[in-house]
């Protein structure tokens, strides 16, 4: 027993010594590696400018070459600022020069169909989208809301006009906005045969009046207010009956399905069922992509595609919401066919507000830890491109300790663009 006890003590001492050595060796290993700092990231950043819808400067060549070599280019931005509008228009020019003629936008399939039809006379696109905003906008106490949020501003309408003038295809993906419901009901009704319009006129009018009233009652865009909106629509017998009757006509099938999906999606948002709605959204986008491929006879092995959505959807790998989104699907599809994809994320820094230039790093608002180091490279007078494509070789296989935040950004995007001092875009209204 004594020998056994001594043996246990001896083994314990050896284990403690081994752990001690390990604990001391880890810091030594880390100290032998350089930590990635902003100064290190600077080596992979390049400046450029945009003038007359063209890129100029060192970063311009990198963008040109990357797009020329990519089968699928993805742009994650919102185009609610002037500089980002200029980016859209300049990219369209390069994309067109490199054989891109297909575009997907985060409009929602139903809204996308309406926008596609409104832009069938390219020269009238901007004015038609302006009239659409004028007809269906509504206001809360804090903001002015348009039926298709991404088409609120002039630059996006100009971008759509530009691609249509060059005979591109345009399709909508994502979830139709809760601000689109009156527009969608109108579209369904006016697609019905005359006899059905007469038959459903009362239910149609009742549906429009209720939606208008629910919009007027909204003071903002909180989850509780959106829940009240969706509850009101779901509990309406007239809207339920109208949608049922309208869906019997093939021309309305997609519109009704998109309306109902949107209503369920935003209802989940109102109830704060974020995991459920985000998972459903990720699955839905892939289904819409499959439908797009079939409808357009899109050849995944060679046809080129430009996709413009919210940045979070277009990541390689996991999204910030924890799902493999459409960006990852497109990246894998390109790779599967021996091609490459390009995922570009846009982050802002300097903004002009009320005539004063502000720095997002100093205004006290929330900034994701993943973005802070990159945003700090932004400049007032020039755009900045950070080329993440070189990071795997330079950092994973180099003598660097790579922080988790940087690893995640390296896995999500190929490039980060930071606009020069920006300001709010002009509303197309």
N, C-alpha and C positions, 0 to 999 in steps of 0.2 A: 504493500500500500504506500509506504514511504517513497519507494523508488518511482512508483507510478505518479505520485504527487509531484516529486521533483521533476520528472519528465514533462509533466503538464506545464510547470512553471518555466522550464527551459524553452518549450515550444512557444509559449506565450511571449517570452522575451524576444525570441527570433522574429515572431510576427510583428511585434511592436517596432523592432529595429527596421524591418523591411518597409513598414508603413511610413516610418520616419524618413527613410531614404527617399521613398516615392514622393512624399509631400514636399521635400526639399528639392527634388529633381524637377518637378513640374514647373515651378517658377523659373528655374535655370533654363529649361527648354523654351519657355515663353519669352524669357529675356533674350534668348539667342535669335528670336524672330522679331522683325520690326512690326509694330502695330500699325494698322492702316489708318492714316490721318487724312485730314482735308488736303494737306500738302501733297500727300501721295496721290490722292484722287485727281489733283490738279494736273498731273502728268497725262491723264487720260481725258482731259477736257479741252474743248476746242471752241473758239468763238466764230460767229457768223452773223450776218444780217440779212434782212429780206427787203428788197426794193423792186418795185414794178413786177411783183409776182415771181421774183427770182431770188435764189440763194447766192450770197456772196461771202467770200472769206474761207478760212481754213476748214471750218466745219462743213461748208457747202460741198466740198469734194467728197467727204465721207458719206454724207447723206445721198448724194447722187450715186455713188458706187454701190452703197448698200441696197438701194431701191432697184438698181439695174440688175443686181444679182439675186433678188428675192422674187419668189413666185407669189407670196402672200405678204402684204404690208398691213400692219395694224396700228392705228393711231388712237391712243387713249387720251382724249381731252374733251372739253365741253364747249369750246368756241363761244363763250359768253364775254370774252374780252377781245379788244381790237387786234392785239398782236397774234392771238391764236387764230383769228379769222384770216389774217395774212398768211399764217402758216398753212392753213387749209388750202388756200388758193394756189400758193406756191407749190405745195406737194402735188396737187392735181396736175399741174403742168408737167412736172417730172414724171409722174406716174403715166400720164398719157404718152409721153415720149418713149416710155419703156414698155409699151404694149398692154397697159392696164385699161380695161374697158368695162369692168364690173365693180359695183360698189354696194356694200351693205351698211346701213346706218341704224342706230338704235332709236327707231321711230315707233316700233310696234308694228306688227304685220298689217293690221287694219289701217292705221294712220299712214303707214308706208304706201299702201295701195292707193289711198286718196292722193297723197303727195305725188306719186308716180303719174297719176292721171292728170293732175293739175300742171305738171311740167312737160306734158306731151307736145306743147308748143314752146320750145325752149326760150324764145325771146320774151315770152309773157310770164315766165316763171316767177320772177321777183314780185311783179305786181299782183299776180294771182295769189301768192302766198301771203302778201300783205292784206289782201281782201279777206282771206281765210282768217287771219288773226283778228281783223276788225269785226268780223261776224261772230266769232266764237270766244273772244276774250272775256274774262270777268275779273273783278278786283276784290281782294280782301283788304283788311285794314293795313296790311304791310306790303303788299306787292300786286303786280298786274300779272295775271296768269293766262297763258295761251293754250290752245287745244293740243298743240304738239310742242312741248317745252324746248326741244332742240332747234325749233324753227322760229323762235322768238326774235332772233337777231338777223340783221340784214346780211351779214357775211355768209351765213349758212345758206340763205336763199340764193346768193350769188354763186356759191359753190355748186349747188344743185343745177342752177342754170348753166354753169360752165360745163359740167359733165354731160348734161343733156345736149348741149350744142356740139359736143364731140361724140354723140351717139353711144354713150355709156348706158348700161342697165343700172337700175336703182331698186333696191328691195329693203324692206323694213324688218328688223329683228328686235328681240327684247319684248317688253311688256308695254302695251298701250297705256298712256297716262290716264289717271283719274280725271284729268282736266279735259279729256277728249270725249266724254260720254254724250254730250248733246250733239256734237259733230257726228259721232258714229250713228246715233239714232236717226238723225237727219239723212245720212247716207243710205242707211238701210231702207228707210221709207221711200226715198225718191228712186230707188232701184226696183221697187215693186211695180207690177203691171197696174194700169190705171184702175181696173176694177178692184184690185186688192188695196190700193190706196184709199179708195172710197170706203171699203169695208173696215179698214183699220184706222181711219182718220181720227176718230175720237180717242182711241187708245194711244195713238201717236201724239196727239196734242196734249193729252194728260201726262204722258211720259216726259215731254219737253218741259211742261210747266213745273212738274215736280223736281226735275233735275235743276232747272233754273233756281227754284226756291231753295233747294239744298245748297247750291253754290253761294247764294246770297247770304245764307246763315253762317257761312264760314268766316271766321275772323283771321285765320292764318292757315297753316298747313300741318298742324300737330297730328300725332297719331290718333288722338281722341276725336278730332274734327273729321279726319278721314274715315274713322270708324262710324261716326254718325252719318256721313254721306253714304257709305256702302250699306249700312243697315237700312237707311231710307229707301235705297234703290231695291235691295233684296226683298223688302217687305211690301213692295208695290205690286199688286195684282195686275195692274194695267201694263207695267213694264215687262213683267214676266210673261204675260199673254202676248204682248207685241213681239217680243223676242222669239217666242215659240212659233208664232205664225210667220214671221219674217224668215226664219231659218228653213222653212219648207221650200224656199226658192233658192236654187243652187247658187245664184249670183250673190246671195247674202250669207251663205253658209260660213265662209271664213270670217266675215265681219261679226256675226253673232258669236261664233266660237271665241274670237279674240276679245270681244266685249266681256263675255262671261269669265274668261280666264283672268282678264284684268280686274274684274270686280272681285273675284276670289282672292287674287294676289294682294290687292290693296286692302281687302278686308282682313287678311292675315297681318298686314302691316299695322292696321289699326288696332288689332288685338295684341300686337307686339310678339307675334309668333315668327320671329326673325329667322330662326334655323329652318323652319318649315318652308317659309316663302323663298328664302335664298337657295335652298336645295332644289325646290320646284323650278325656280328661275333658271338655274344652271342646266337642268335637264331639258327644259323647254327650249332654250337657245340652240341646243344641239339638234333637237327635233326640227326646229325651224330651218337650221342650216341644211339638214337632209332634204327637207321639202324644197328649199331654194335650189339645191344641186339638181334635183329631179326636174323642177319647173323650167330652169334655165338651160337644161342639158349641159351643165357646167362640167368640164373635164378636169377632175381633180389632179390628174397627172401633169397637166401643162397650162391650163387657163390661169390667168393672173387675177387676183382679187384684192381689193382695197376695203378694209373694214374700219369703221369709225364708231367708237362707242365710249362709254365711261371707262376710264383707265383700269378700274378694278376687274372688268370682265376679260381684259385682253392680256392677262399675264400668262407667261409660260409657267407650267407647274400650278401649284395651289394658289387660289385667289386669296385676298385678305379675308374673305368670308369662310375660307376653309374647304372650298370645293374645287374640283378640276373644271374650269370654265371653258368657254368657247375658244378663248385665246390658246389654251393648251391643246385643244382638239385640232385647231388649224395648224399650230406648230408641228404636231405629230403627223398630220396628214401630208404636209409639205415634205417633211423628213422621210416619211414612208415611201414617197415617190421620188426620192433622190434630189429633192429641191430644198430651198431654204425659205424661212419666214423672217420677218423683221417686226419686232414689237417695240413700239415707241411710246413712252409715257411722258406726259408733260406736267411739270411742277412749276408753280409761280413763286415769285419772291416780291419784287417791287410793284406797287400799285398806286396809281394816282386816285385819291379820294378827296372830293371837295377842293380840288386844286392843290392838294398837298401830297407829296410822294411819301408813301409809308413802306416800311420793311416788315414783312410778315414775321421775321425772326424777332422783332422788337415789340409787336403790337399786343402780346399777351395771349393770343389765341392758341388753340391746340394745334400742335404740329406733330405728326407721327414721328416717332423715333427713327423709323426707317428712312424718312425723307430729309431730316434735318441736315445731315452732312452734305447731301447733294444740293439742297436749296442754298446752303451757305456759299456755293460756288457761283450763284447767280450774279449778274452784273447789271448796272443801271442802263448802260448805253449799248450793250451788245447781247445777242442771244448766246447761250452756252449749250454745247452738246457734250454729254459725258458718254463715252463709248464703253459700254459694259461687256461687249463681246470679247474684249481682250482680257477680262478679269479672271476667267477660269485658268488660263495658262499662267498669267502673271502672279495670281494670288493663291489659288489652290495648289499650284505646283511650284510656287515661288517661296521665298523665305519670309513669309508674312503670317502673322496671326490674324485671321479674318474674323471680325466681330459678327455675331449672329445677324444683326440688322443688315450688314452689307451682303452677307451670304444670301439673305432672302431677296434683296433687290437684284443681285446678280442672277438669281434663278427666275426672276419674274420678267425682266425687261432686257432688251438688247441695247437700247439707248434711252437716255433721259434728256429731254430738252427743257431749258429754262428760259422763258421769254425775257427780253429786256423790259424796262419799265412799262407797265401795261395800264389800260384803263377800260372802263366798261364799253362794250360794243353798242352800236346804234340799233335800237329796236325797229323792226320792220312792221310798223303799225301806222 
